[in-house]
Amino acid sequence: MSAVLEHAQLSVRPGAEAAFLDAFAQARPLITGQPGFRSLRLSRCVERPSEFLLLVEWDSVAAHEEGFRRSPEYPRWRELLHHFYQPFPVVEHYLDALPSA
């Protein structure tokens, strides 16, 4: 079964990057224990250090949208992280377009 890749470009308020990373470390277990969760990767932009790329693999879009976002853990995720974003990120889901190499 092919994974669904959640993609979110996170623009963190300049100067708040260290606090964001600390908060993300606290928030990470809230998502990794969710049904349908496969993996998570948070990368930081070299050229723009306030920009982060969040990639989360899920079993399905529903595991993310209906599972995690409606879970009892999601309000805490939102409390820890959402105030760092300026502007708020667009979250999109992707499927592999080519077979694995």
N, C-alpha and C positions, 0 to 999 in steps of 0.2 A: 504494500500500500504506500503510495507516494505521500510525502509530508507536504503540508501547507506551510509556507514561509511567511510569517508576519514581518513586515518591514516598517520601521518607524524612524524617521529622521528627527532627532531630538535637539532642538535649539535651546540650550541652557543659558539663563541670564549670565552675562559676563561677570566674572568675579565669584560666581556661585558653584564653579565646577567641582571643587574639593568637597563641598557640602553635598552636592548632588551624588558624587561617587560614594560618599559615606551612607547617604540615604538609600542608594541603590543596593548597596551591600546588605542593608537591613531588609529591603523589599524583596530581594531575590528569592528567599525561601517561600515567599507567599505565592510565587508563580511556579516554581519548580516542582511543587508537590501536587499540582493540579492534574486531574484526569485528562489525558490527551496531550499533555506536555511532552515534548521530545528533547529539546535543547534550547539554549539561550546563548547569545553572543552580544556583548556590548563593546563597540569599538569607538575610539576617539579620533577625530579628524586631525591630521598632522598640520594642515594649513590653517584651520580654524578651530583652535582648541576648545571652543565653547559648543562645538557641534559633535554629536554622538550619533552612532547608528546602532539601533537595536534590531536584532534579528532573532526571532523566536520560531522554532519549528513546533508545529502542532499536528495532531492526527487529522484535524479537520478545522474549517473555519468555525464550525459550531463549538468545538472544544474551546476556542478562544472567546468568541462573541457570546455564546449562550452559557458556556461553562464558567470560565474564569471571570468574565465581566459581571456575571450574576452570582458569583460565589461570595461567601461570607468574608473571604480574604481581600476581595477587591476594594472595599472602602479604605482599608488600611494602605494598600498599594497607592491609591489615589491620594490619600493624605500625605504619604511620605514623598511622592514624586511630582505630582501635577503642578505644584506651585513654582517649580523650577523652570518651566517651559515658557518661552516667549519667542514666537507664537506657539500655540498649542499644536502638537504634531498631527500630521495626517497619517493614519495607519492604514496600510493596504496589505492584501494577501496575494501570494504568488504560488504557482505550481511550476514544477520543472518543465521547461520547454524542450529539452533534449535529454536523451537517456544518460545515465551516469557514465563517466569515462572509466 
